[in-house]
Amino acid sequence: MPEVVREPRMHFYKVPKLGSYMAIKLEYESCLFEEALSVAVMDYLDVKQREKEQEEEKR
């Protein structure tokens, strides 16, 4: 497996740190149907709400 830190296509906003990058395999069947798009939008809104709640808890 090639080393990500030395990959010329990678852009670092700051100095890269060990263990700060993660890649996951993402699989999905299709988003060609209106129902799949609706589920994706609802999931996105749920994630954003949870992020907002986490930020409030941090404060």
N, C-alpha and C positions, 0 to 999 in steps of 0.2 A: 504494500500500500504506500503510495507516495506521501511525502510529508507536506502537510497543508501550509506550514509556516513558510516553506521555500517556494510555494506555488506562485508564479508571477501574476496570475490573474486575481489573487487574493488582495484585498485592500484592507489595511489596518488603520483605524482612526487614531490609535495610540500604539505603544509598543506591545507586540503580541505576548501573551502570558501562557505558560504551560497549562493545559487542561481547560482553557477557556473557550474551546470550540467543540461543537457536537453536531454530528450529522445523523439524520434519521431517514429510514426508507419510508417514503410516503406512497401509498397505493390507494387508488379510488377507482370505482367502476366507471362512473360517468357523471357529468353534470349537465347532460343534454336535456334533462327533463325539468319542468318547472318545479316539481316537488323537491328534487335534489337541490336546486338553487335556494328554495325557501328554507330548507333545513340548514344549508350552509350559512345563510344570512342570520337565522336564529342562533346558530352556534356562535357566530362571530359576535353578535350582540351580547350573548351570555358571557363570553370570554372577556369582552370589554367591561362588562358590569363587575365581574370578579376582580379584574385588575384595579378598577376604581375602588372597590371595597378593600383590597389589600393595601393600596396606597393610603387610604384613610386610617387603617389599622396601624400602619407604620408611624403615622403622625401622632 
